[in-house]
Amino acid sequence: MESYQSEGHEKEKLQPVDAFKKVDSGPNGLSGNEAAKRLEKYGPNALEDQKVSPVRKFLGYFWGPIPWMIESAAVLSMIVGHWADFCIILSLLIFNAVVGFWQEYQAGNAVEALKNTLALKSRVLRDSSWQSVNAQVLVPGDIIRLRMGDIIPADARLVDGDYLSVDQSALTGESLPVEKMIGDLIYSGSVAKQGEMVGVVMATGEKTFFGKTAKLVSNAKTVSHFQKAVMQIGDYLIYLSLVLVAVLIVVQLFRGAHLLDLVQFALILTVASIPVAMPAVLSVTMAVGALALSKRKAIVSRLESIEEMAGMDILCTDKTGTLTQNKLKLGTSITFEAKGEDDLILAGCLASKAENEDAIDLAVLEGVKDKAFLTAYSQEKFIPFDPVSKRTEALIKDQDGNSFKVSKGALQVILDLAEVSDDARAKAEESSQSFAAKGYRTIGVARADGDESWKFMGILPLFDPPREDSRETISQAGKHGIEVKMVTGDNLAIAKEISSQLNLGQNISLAGQWLKIGDDAKGLSADAATEVEDSDGFAQVFPEHKYNIVKLLQSKNHIVGMTGDGVNDAPALKQADVGIAVSGATDAARAAADLVLTASGISVIINAVEEARRIFERMNSYAIYRITETIRIMIFVVLAMIAFDFYPITAIMIILLAFLNDVPIVTIAYDRTWLDPNPVRWNMRRVITVSTAMGLTGVFGSFLMLYLGLNWLHLTIPEVQTYIFLKMAVSGHLTLFVSRSRGYFWKSPYPAPVMVWSALGTKILGTLLAAYGFGLISPIGWKSIGLVWGYSIVWAFLTDYVKVMIYRHVDTGSSHNMSFLNKVRQSLHPL
């Protein structure tokens, strides 16, 4: 069976007799019985997709190392009768599962979107009669009839008819419809614009050009840098927690502690210390950020892509309809025998017909300054463009009753029609070549009055102009540290001209010179990746090229964004770190993308990048806060138990702290933060170094507080536990304010009001718990409470000073640190 890969370039023809032979068919098509046999052999003309039930997906969130630990702690709490612990732990487990499941449930399915774009019905020759059948039952060897408006249901070879104009821009990126004739291959998913022809089906389903594109989408899988970073932070805290808990259990067992109570406490301490709620809190942060992005006309379909967008340093953008208007326009014309430019354009308009919706006709008609002027003329006869004559012709009558003919078409054809002199021909050809070098397409216009011979009126240049905001957008991207690379299916001349107008550079590569169709990016040399990295853009690009361009750039340690609007862009959108479907994109492109723009052009991307970097700073601040808190609580509790042989804080207090610190902390999603002018990535060395220093400072402060409680205030053990609980609660949110900025926390940008009030509210709640107990903990006096508050505030300033000093000494420009960061970035990268 024939496929896109085996066919090679679409310009290669195959004679009808050879096409029939290749699929064992003939001009009369297949019988119903034979079609049924082939359907069983080749399968339906559709894309297959395996689905996982929502119930199974939801249950998956209760399976894994971290869920097992939470579930074990809940079971032990139930066994020993600690029902308050059991209920709170269970709530924590369900909360995380629901948040995670809802994110996945909301995600779009790119393959399903591709599947839904297949043609529903097709006219097929079966048992020597034309029938209308479901496109899913088409098989190789079927004879199908195609005419204007039809969606091509399968890859087919044209075997009969005059010509067919096909719009395959959504598949190949070509800005103009392509003229197809006998022997040409047409692709599934493209649209017939003009003409009518008969074809023989060569490939169906996943074997078609369309199907291979869909397969690339389903195979394109990346793990986000956000997920990698969360896993690294989680691993660091889990290993630290497990080591400390193991030490605690061994020491306490030697002291004769009750095994069941000790294991339950150890599990609760571990659950409270590891970042159980971290993915959920960060997801809420990104979800709130996604809402902010939607107000900027950018819809996020995958929350993790927000973090990727913040670090995006290369943006590969489709040309047609993204950087350009995807609408042909007239350039400055060159007149020969026309009385002027208006006279030339008038003749071109009279040789056009708006009803045909031909791209060139519409562009020429759009060039008329005063359309009312055309009402003075009537078309008595119109001969549309066809691939043989390569021109249109019209018989026109003016308001005085005078008749004349006009024609427009391929320049050489019009020059021959008008029988121009050698000098005029040389001048016209030179002008045409000059336009071609700038990426313009030229058509000639001629006129014949009465019985007179044809006169060559002049040349009309056509081009797809850049969007008005594209140049400014590219400039802004550069200021934000993002390199823009143009990717287009058009020829090199057009690519260079558009690139020049947009200040993108002139180093435009022909993708086919270094990457053949069907090549795997993994098998390419380092030279190919280097050339992709050094290029300003790419011309004559096919879908596999786009897909592999992204992969090659990723192999060079870049975070890559890719914009697009058609089915041909879907694989690259899926593979890219940030796939961006522009306004008006197909369903397939939208489903494959991480970000869908609802406003025209790509200027909204800059707004989205700025918002994404602010969101990233919030997530980075929370990561530092969470590690700091884990170290501050875990190390203090374990060392205090070993040193003083009593629990400095109870299991129920640990769980209450988890809620007091983590649940209201989602307000960080609304925090005000500074805007980094450069792409941002997770700097794990800096995150862990800063948070560890802050955490150890907190541990030292907690031990000093414990000393004051025991030796100065002379509190009982239950009162000491409440005293330490309040200290942990008050210091927790103060630590958040310290960790949210790289400078001193009392300087701008200041925290959002909702963040301040939520922190104050939880501190008041913790204070009331400490003062009155409410049957959960032992109350303490207001003198002790005042001491905790004053001490915690003073210690927050000391922690802030330590943080600033650490930031100053973590020099990311030193050779040692740069080497470390490169290793981290490589380990975080999907390739």
Secondary structure, 3 states (H helix, E strand, C coil): CCCHHHHCCCCCCCCHHHHHHHCCCCCCCECHHHHHHHHHHHCCCCCCCCCCCHHHHHHHCCCCHHHHHHHHHHHHHHHCCCHHHHHHHHHHHHHHHHHHHHHHHHCCCHHHHHHHCCCCEEEEEECCEEEEEEHHHCCCCCEEEEECCCECCCEEEEEEEEEEEEECHHHHCCCCCEEECCCCEECCCCEEEEEEEEEEEEECHHHCHHHHHHHHHHHCCCCCHHHHHHHHHHHHHHHHHHHHHHHHHHHHHHCCCCHHHHHHHHHHHHHHHCCCCHHHHHHHHHHHHHHHHHHCCEEECCCCHHHHHHHCCEEEEEHHHHHECCCCEECCCEECCCCCHHHHHHHHHHCCCHHHCCHHHHHHHHCCCCHHHHHHEEEEEEECCCCCCCEEEEEEEECCCCEEEEEEEEHHHHHHHHCCCHHHHHHHHHHHHHHHHCCCEEEEEEEEECCCCCEEEEEEEEECCECCCHHHHHHHHHHCCCEEEEECCCCHHHHHHHHHHCCCCCCEEEHHHHCCCCCCHHHCCHHHHHHHHHCCEEECCCHHHHHHHHHHHHHCCCCEEEEECCHHHHHHHHHCCEEEECCCCCHHHHHHCCEEECCCCCHHHHHHHHHHHHHHHHHHHHHHHHHHHHHHHHHHHHHHHHHHCCCCCCHHHHHHHHHHHHCHHHHHHHCCCCCCCCCCCCCHHHHHHHHHHHHHHHHHHHHHHHHHHHHCCCCCHHHHHHHHHHHHHHHHHHHHHHHCCCCCCCCCCCCCHHHHHHHHHHHHHHHHHHHHCCCCCCCCCHHHHHHHHHHHHHHHHHHHHHHHHHHHHCCCCCHHHHHHHHHHHHHHCCC
